[in-house]
């Protein structure tokens, strides 16, 4: 009987294995999940995986019988390893697991939309209450609770003012000027929901506050500024946006609306953060023609889950706007191209400049800036790069081979991909903006132009 029982167990196990042989295809073992996370620089434990799946942060695993081995094997659904890396990042930043599902959804993971809406509603109600109290303090000129300052006095003088406003205050008051007071009144007007169009002088002040006027200090051939001084539509739009409770705006948005707003918002923020880095390096300015400053501002905005939620609703409202929505749709492919290909190609440019001595001078910020000032300057740089490619082909190819993470290869052809990299170049005020280069040394033509008309110009 004992032998019969064991035989029955083995037969049932074999039948079960046959039935489930394809069911777990692509699933990841607990060991594989942990190894993937460790390769990414984290060190989660099995007990943490258990805690996370019990809290619904990662999928619940399943177990299966291991033929020929003792015990059961724990398996997680496909994609869990990458999800665990993002959860580790959340814990490293000490954001806590209370908002983990929201943060994972913001990063692009699938989450229960009912839970996402619940979190958004909580943020909206908290913000609506805070904004109502803030407006009351501004209108009554009362002191901020726990402070000896009124709202205006707090922003003008307090060393504890939020970093973005503190930075703007120092910038606008530099050299004994008192321009921050006028900027503050413009900002408070928007916060109060006053959509009165700003004057031309106020638009110039707004441009200066965000460092967009730096583009005037580095005139590019035929290039226009990011912010036109006479255009105050962004200021009035924000006032209109804040004139209604955010809870109402959330209730109007479908799940599909929120998913599309997330796509546009994360694309835009990733573009600003990385493009600002490039602008800072090329122009050797702390604020990179405004992009560096806005990039820092975005970094602070995205550092807190509640602010991410607010930005989502801002982008949802913007995409519904007749003018802003059209602009976002037109720019979205450019944002996507830069974040998926252009920025990586730019890293390739930096590597070539640092590891091929002969290219360091040609690809220096000074030479790149010079090439942006005129068509002749870019043509001259192209010619020099073509000649340099012929002389140092072996060195350049060696750099490409050493850094497959920056210069990926096409799996089918085995050839190095040559993504275009967008750089601010010249464009006519009425013409299509454009300008990009292929990583120098990879293209026989040196700096091959990229003519996508969606590329903005500073």
C-alpha positions as CSV (number, residue, x, y, z in Angstrom):
1,X,0.0,0.0,0.0
2,X,2.9,2.4,0.9
3,X,4.5,1.7,-2.5
4,X,1.2,2.2,-4.2
5,X,0.7,5.6,-2.5
6,X,4.2,6.8,-3.5
7,X,3.6,5.7,-7.1
8,X,0.3,7.5,-7.2
9,X,2.0,10.7,-5.9
10,X,4.7,10.5,-8.5
11,X,2.2,9.8,-11.3
12,X,0.0,12.7,-10.2
13,X,3.1,15.0,-10.0
14,X,4.0,14.0,-13.6
15,X,0.5,14.6,-14.8
16,X,0.4,18.0,-13.1
17,X,3.8,19.0,-14.6
18,X,2.6,18.1,-18.1
19,X,-0.6,20.1,-17.6
20,X,1.2,23.2,-16.3
21,X,4.4,22.9,-18.5
22,X,3.4,26.0,-20.6
23,X,1.5,27.8,-17.9
24,X,4.6,29.3,-16.3
25,X,6.5,30.2,-19.5
26,X,8.3,33.5,-19.0
27,X,7.7,33.5,-15.2
28,X,10.6,34.6,-13.0
29,X,11.8,32.6,-10.0
30,X,12.4,34.3,-6.7
31,X,16.2,33.8,-7.2
32,X,16.1,35.4,-10.7
33,X,14.1,38.4,-9.3
34,X,16.7,38.9,-6.5
35,X,19.6,38.5,-8.8
36,X,18.2,41.1,-11.2
37,X,17.7,43.6,-8.4
38,X,21.2,43.0,-7.1
39,X,22.6,43.6,-10.6
40,X,20.8,47.0,-10.5
41,X,22.5,47.9,-7.2
42,X,19.9,46.9,-4.7
43,X,19.8,44.1,-2.1
44,X,16.2,43.0,-1.4
45,X,15.6,39.8,0.6
46,X,13.0,37.1,0.3
47,X,11.2,38.3,3.3
48,X,10.8,41.7,1.6
49,X,9.3,40.1,-1.5
50,X,6.8,38.4,0.8
51,X,6.0,41.7,2.5
52,X,5.6,43.6,-0.8
53,X,3.3,41.0,-2.3
54,X,1.1,40.9,0.8
55,X,0.7,44.6,0.5
56,X,-0.2,44.4,-3.1
57,X,2.9,46.2,-4.3
58,X,4.2,43.3,-6.4
59,X,2.1,40.4,-7.8
60,X,1.4,37.4,-5.7
61,X,3.7,34.5,-6.6
62,X,2.7,30.9,-7.4
63,X,4.5,27.7,-6.6
64,X,5.2,24.7,-8.6
65,X,6.6,21.2,-8.0
66,X,10.2,20.8,-9.1
67,X,10.6,17.4,-10.8
68,X,13.6,15.6,-9.4
69,X,14.1,18.1,-6.6
70,X,12.7,18.5,-3.1
71,X,10.4,21.3,-2.3
72,X,8.4,23.8,-4.3
73,X,9.7,26.6,-6.5
74,X,8.4,30.2,-6.1
75,X,7.6,31.9,-9.4
76,X,6.5,35.5,-10.1
77,X,4.7,36.8,-13.2
78,X,6.8,38.2,-16.1
79,X,8.1,41.7,-15.4
80,X,8.3,41.3,-11.6
81,X,12.1,41.7,-11.5
82,X,11.9,45.2,-13.1
83,X,9.0,46.1,-10.8
84,X,11.1,45.1,-7.8
85,X,13.9,47.4,-8.9
86,X,11.5,50.3,-9.0
87,X,10.1,49.4,-5.5
88,X,13.7,49.4,-4.2
89,X,14.2,52.8,-5.6
90,X,11.1,54.1,-3.8
91,X,12.4,52.7,-0.5
92,X,15.8,54.2,-1.1
93,X,14.3,57.6,-1.5
94,X,12.4,57.0,1.8
95,X,9.0,57.7,0.2
96,X,7.4,54.8,2.0
97,X,5.1,52.1,0.7
98,X,2.0,54.1,1.6
99,X,2.1,55.7,-1.9
100,X,4.0,52.9,-3.6
101,X,1.2,51.9,-6.0
102,X,0.8,55.5,-7.1
103,X,4.5,55.9,-7.7
104,X,4.7,52.6,-9.6
105,X,1.7,53.7,-11.8
106,X,3.5,57.1,-12.4
107,X,6.5,55.1,-13.6
108,X,4.4,53.3,-16.1
109,X,3.4,50.0,-14.3
110,X,-0.2,48.7,-14.5
111,X,-2.1,49.3,-11.3
112,X,-5.7,49.1,-10.1
113,X,-7.2,52.4,-11.5
114,X,-9.7,52.5,-8.6
115,X,-6.8,52.7,-6.2
116,X,-5.1,55.4,-8.3
117,X,-8.3,57.4,-8.4
118,X,-8.7,57.1,-4.7
119,X,-5.2,58.5,-4.1
120,X,-5.7,61.3,-6.6
121,X,-9.0,62.3,-4.9
122,X,-7.3,62.5,-1.5
123,X,-4.5,64.7,-3.0
124,X,-7.1,66.9,-4.7
125,X,-9.2,67.4,-1.6
126,X,-6.1,68.2,0.5
127,X,-4.9,70.7,-2.1
128,X,-8.3,72.4,-2.5
129,X,-8.5,72.9,1.2
130,X,-4.9,74.2,1.4
131,X,-5.5,76.6,-1.6
132,X,-8.6,77.9,0.0
133,X,-6.8,78.7,3.3
134,X,-3.9,80.2,1.3
135,X,-6.2,82.5,-0.6
136,X,-7.8,83.6,2.7
137,X,-4.4,84.5,4.1
138,X,-3.4,86.5,1.0
139,X,-6.7,88.5,0.9
140,X,-6.6,89.2,4.7
141,X,-2.9,89.8,4.8
142,X,-2.9,87.7,7.9
143,X,0.2,86.0,9.3
144,X,1.2,82.5,8.2
145,X,0.4,80.0,11.1
146,X,3.6,79.4,13.1
147,X,5.3,82.4,11.5
148,X,5.8,86.1,12.1
149,X,5.3,86.8,8.3
150,X,2.3,87.4,6.2
151,X,2.2,85.4,2.9
152,X,3.9,88.2,1.0
153,X,6.4,88.8,3.7
154,X,7.2,85.1,4.0
155,X,8.0,84.8,0.3
156,X,9.9,88.1,0.2
157,X,12.0,87.6,3.3
158,X,11.8,84.2,4.9
159,X,14.9,82.0,4.5
160,X,12.6,79.0,4.7
161,X,10.7,80.0,1.5
162,X,10.3,77.0,-1.0
163,X,13.6,76.5,-3.0
164,X,12.2,77.5,-6.4
165,X,10.9,80.8,-5.1
166,X,14.0,81.4,-3.0
167,X,16.1,80.9,-6.2
168,X,13.9,83.2,-8.2
169,X,14.0,85.8,-5.4
170,X,17.8,85.9,-5.3
171,X,17.9,86.1,-9.1
172,X,15.4,88.9,-9.5
173,X,16.8,90.9,-6.5
174,X,20.4,90.6,-7.6
175,X,22.4,93.8,-7.6
176,X,20.0,95.7,-5.4
177,X,17.0,95.3,-7.7
178,X,13.5,94.6,-6.2
179,X,12.0,92.9,-9.1
180,X,10.8,89.9,-7.1
181,X,8.0,91.9,-5.5
182,X,6.4,92.5,-9.0
183,X,6.9,88.8,-9.9
184,X,5.3,87.8,-6.6
185,X,2.2,89.8,-7.3
186,X,1.9,88.3,-10.7
187,X,2.2,84.8,-9.2
188,X,-0.3,85.5,-6.4
189,X,-2.8,86.8,-9.0
190,X,-2.7,83.4,-10.7
191,X,-3.0,81.6,-7.4
192,X,-6.1,83.7,-6.6
193,X,-7.7,82.6,-9.9
194,X,-7.4,86.1,-11.5
195,X,-7.1,85.5,-15.2
196,X,-6.4,89.1,-16.1
197,X,-3.8,89.1,-18.9
198,X,-0.4,90.2,-17.8
199,X,1.1,93.4,-19.2
200,X,4.0,93.2,-21.7
201,X,6.3,94.4,-18.9
202,X,5.1,91.5,-16.6
203,X,5.7,89.0,-19.4
204,X,9.3,90.2,-19.8
205,X,9.7,89.8,-16.0
206,X,8.3,86.3,-16.1
207,X,10.8,85.4,-18.9
208,X,13.6,86.8,-16.9
209,X,12.5,84.9,-13.7
210,X,12.7,81.6,-15.5
211,X,16.1,82.5,-17.2
212,X,14.5,82.2,-20.7
213,X,16.1,85.5,-21.6
214,X,19.5,83.8,-21.5
215,X,18.8,82.8,-25.1
216,X,19.2,86.5,-26.0
217,X,22.8,86.4,-24.6
218,X,23.7,83.6,-27.0
219,X,21.9,84.6,-30.3
220,X,21.7,81.6,-32.6
221,X,21.4,82.1,-36.3
222,X,17.7,82.9,-37.0
223,X,16.6,81.3,-33.7
224,X,13.6,82.5,-31.8
225,X,13.2,82.5,-28.0
226,X,11.4,79.9,-26.1
227,X,9.2,82.5,-24.5
228,X,7.9,85.4,-26.4
229,X,7.7,88.4,-24.1
230,X,4.3,89.6,-25.4
231,X,2.8,86.1,-24.9
232,X,1.1,85.9,-21.4
233,X,-1.2,83.0,-22.3
234,X,0.6,80.6,-19.9
235,X,0.1,82.9,-16.9
236,X,-3.6,83.4,-17.7
237,X,-4.1,79.7,-18.4
238,X,-2.8,78.7,-15.0
239,X,-5.1,81.2,-13.3
240,X,-8.0,79.7,-15.2
241,X,-6.9,76.2,-14.2
242,X,-6.8,77.2,-10.5
243,X,-10.2,78.8,-10.6
244,X,-12.0,75.5,-10.3
245,X,-11.6,72.8,-7.5
246,X,-9.3,70.0,-8.6
247,X,-11.7,67.4,-7.4
248,X,-14.1,68.6,-10.1
249,X,-11.4,68.3,-12.7
250,X,-10.6,64.7,-11.6
251,X,-14.2,63.7,-11.7
252,X,-14.4,64.8,-15.4
253,X,-11.4,62.7,-16.4
254,X,-11.8,59.2,-17.5
255,X,-9.3,56.5,-16.9
256,X,-8.1,56.8,-20.5
257,X,-7.7,60.6,-20.0
258,X,-5.5,59.9,-16.9
259,X,-3.3,57.4,-18.8
260,X,-2.8,59.8,-21.7
261,X,-2.0,62.7,-19.3
262,X,0.6,60.4,-17.6
263,X,2.2,59.6,-21.0
264,X,2.5,63.3,-22.0
265,X,3.6,64.5,-18.5
266,X,6.3,61.9,-18.1
267,X,7.6,62.4,-21.6
268,X,7.8,66.2,-21.1
269,X,9.5,66.0,-17.7
270,X,12.1,63.5,-19.0
271,X,12.8,65.7,-21.9
272,X,13.2,68.8,-19.8
273,X,15.5,67.1,-17.3
274,X,17.8,65.6,-19.8
275,X,17.8,68.4,-22.4
276,X,18.5,70.9,-19.6
277,X,21.6,68.9,-18.8
278,X,22.8,69.1,-22.4
279,X,22.1,72.9,-22.6
280,X,24.0,73.5,-19.4
281,X,27.0,71.6,-20.8
282,X,27.1,73.3,-24.2
283,X,26.4,76.8,-23.1
284,X,28.3,76.7,-19.8
285,X,25.5,78.4,-18.0
286,X,24.1,77.3,-14.7
287,X,20.5,77.6,-16.1
288,X,21.1,76.4,-19.7
289,X,19.1,79.0,-21.6
290,X,16.2,78.4,-19.1
291,X,16.2,74.6,-19.6
292,X,18.6,74.0,-16.8
293,X,16.5,76.1,-14.4
294,X,13.2,74.5,-15.4
295,X,14.9,71.1,-15.2
296,X,15.8,71.8,-11.5
297,X,12.3,73.0,-10.9
298,X,10.9,69.8,-12.4
299,X,13.2,67.7,-10.4
300,X,11.8,69.2,-7.2
301,X,8.3,68.9,-8.4
302,X,8.6,65.2,-9.1
303,X,10.4,64.4,-5.8
304,X,7.1,64.2,-3.9
305,X,4.2,61.9,-4.9
306,X,1.5,64.5,-4.1
307,X,3.1,67.0,-6.6
308,X,3.3,64.3,-9.2
309,X,-0.5,63.9,-8.8
310,X,-1.0,67.6,-9.2
311,X,1.1,67.7,-12.4
312,X,-0.9,64.9,-13.8
313,X,-4.1,67.0,-13.5
314,X,-2.3,70.0,-14.9
315,X,-1.4,68.0,-18.0
316,X,-4.8,66.5,-18.3
317,X,-6.3,70.0,-18.4
318,X,-3.6,71.2,-20.8
319,X,-4.3,68.4,-23.3
320,X,-8.0,69.4,-23.2
321,X,-7.2,73.0,-24.0
322,X,-7.7,73.9,-27.7
323,X,-4.3,75.6,-28.1
324,X,-2.1,73.8,-25.5
325,X,-3.6,70.4,-26.4
326,X,-2.6,70.9,-30.0
327,X,0.9,71.9,-29.1
328,X,1.4,68.9,-26.8
329,X,0.2,66.5,-29.5
330,X,2.6,68.1,-32.0
331,X,5.6,68.0,-29.6
332,X,5.0,64.5,-28.1
333,X,6.8,62.7,-30.9
334,X,9.8,64.9,-30.5
335,X,9.8,64.4,-26.7
336,X,9.6,60.6,-27.3
337,X,12.4,60.7,-29.9
338,X,14.7,62.6,-27.6
339,X,14.2,60.4,-24.6
340,X,14.4,57.1,-26.4
341,X,17.2,57.9,-28.8
342,X,18.6,61.4,-28.7
343,X,19.8,61.5,-25.1
344,X,21.6,58.2,-25.5
345,X,23.2,59.4,-28.6
346,X,24.3,62.6,-26.8
347,X,26.0,60.4,-24.2
348,X,27.8,58.8,-27.1
349,X,29.1,62.2,-28.2
350,X,30.4,62.9,-24.7
351,X,32.1,59.5,-24.6
352,X,33.8,60.1,-27.9
353,X,35.0,63.5,-26.8
354,X,36.5,62.1,-23.6
355,X,38.0,58.9,-24.9
356,X,39.3,60.0,-28.3
357,X,41.8,62.8,-27.6
358,X,41.7,64.0,-31.2
359,X,38.0,64.7,-30.9
360,X,38.0,66.5,-27.5
361,X,38.6,69.9,-29.0
362,X,36.2,69.5,-31.9
363,X,33.4,68.4,-29.6
364,X,34.1,70.9,-26.8
365,X,31.3,73.2,-25.7
366,X,33.1,76.2,-27.3
367,X,33.2,74.6,-30.7
368,X,29.6,73.4,-30.5
369,X,28.4,76.8,-29.5
370,X,30.3,78.4,-32.4
371,X,28.7,75.9,-34.9
372,X,25.2,76.9,-33.7
373,X,25.8,80.6,-34.5
374,X,26.0,80.2,-38.3
375,X,25.5,77.7,-41.1
376,X,29.1,78.2,-42.1
377,X,30.3,77.3,-38.6
378,X,28.4,74.0,-38.7
379,X,29.7,73.2,-42.2
380,X,33.2,73.9,-41.1
381,X,32.8,71.6,-38.0
382,X,31.3,68.9,-40.3
383,X,34.2,68.9,-42.6
384,X,36.7,68.7,-39.8
385,X,34.8,65.7,-38.3
386,X,34.7,63.9,-41.6
387,X,38.5,64.2,-41.9
388,X,39.0,63.2,-38.3
389,X,36.9,60.1,-38.8
390,X,39.1,58.9,-41.6
391,X,42.3,59.4,-39.5
392,X,41.0,57.9,-36.2
393,X,38.6,55.2,-37.3
394,X,40.2,52.5,-35.2
395,X,40.1,54.6,-32.0
396,X,36.4,55.6,-32.6
397,X,35.4,52.0,-33.4
398,X,37.1,50.8,-30.2
399,X,35.1,53.3,-28.1
400,X,31.9,52.0,-29.7
401,X,32.9,48.4,-29.0
402,X,33.7,49.2,-25.3
403,X,30.4,50.9,-24.6
404,X,27.5,48.7,-26.0
405,X,25.3,50.3,-23.4
406,X,25.6,53.6,-25.2
407,X,26.1,52.4,-28.7
408,X,23.6,49.5,-29.0
409,X,23.8,47.1,-31.9
410,X,21.0,46.0,-34.1
411,X,20.3,42.3,-33.2
412,X,19.4,41.3,-36.7
413,X,22.2,43.0,-38.6
414,X,24.8,43.3,-35.9
415,X,25.5,46.9,-36.9
416,X,25.9,49.8,-34.6
417,X,22.8,51.9,-34.4
418,X,23.2,55.6,-35.2
419,X,20.4,57.5,-33.6
420,X,20.1,61.2,-34.3
421,X,20.7,63.6,-31.5
422,X,18.8,66.8,-31.3
423,X,20.8,69.9,-30.6
424,X,19.6,73.5,-30.6
425,X,20.4,74.9,-34.0
426,X,19.3,77.7,-36.2
427,X,15.8,78.1,-37.7
428,X,13.9,80.9,-39.3
429,X,11.2,82.6,-37.2
430,X,8.7,81.5,-39.7
431,X,10.6,78.3,-40.7
432,X,10.6,74.9,-39.2
433,X,13.0,74.6,-36.3
434,X,15.4,71.8,-36.4
435,X,18.9,70.6,-35.9
436,X,20.6,67.5,-34.8
437,X,23.7,65.4,-35.2
438,X,24.5,61.8,-35.5
439,X,27.3,60.8,-33.0
440,X,30.4,62.1,-34.7
441,X,32.7,59.5,-36.1
442,X,29.8,57.0,-36.6
443,X,28.5,58.7,-39.7
444,X,30.8,59.3,-42.6
445,X,29.2,62.7,-43.1
446,X,30.2,63.9,-39.6
447,X,27.3,66.0,-38.3
448,X,24.4,64.8,-40.3
449,X,21.5,67.2,-40.0
450,X,18.2,66.1,-38.6
451,X,15.3,68.0,-40.1
452,X,12.4,67.0,-37.9
453,X,10.4,70.3,-37.8
454,X,9.1,69.5,-34.3
455,X,12.5,70.2,-32.6
456,X,12.3,73.4,-30.6
457,X,15.0,76.0,-30.7
458,X,16.1,78.2,-27.8
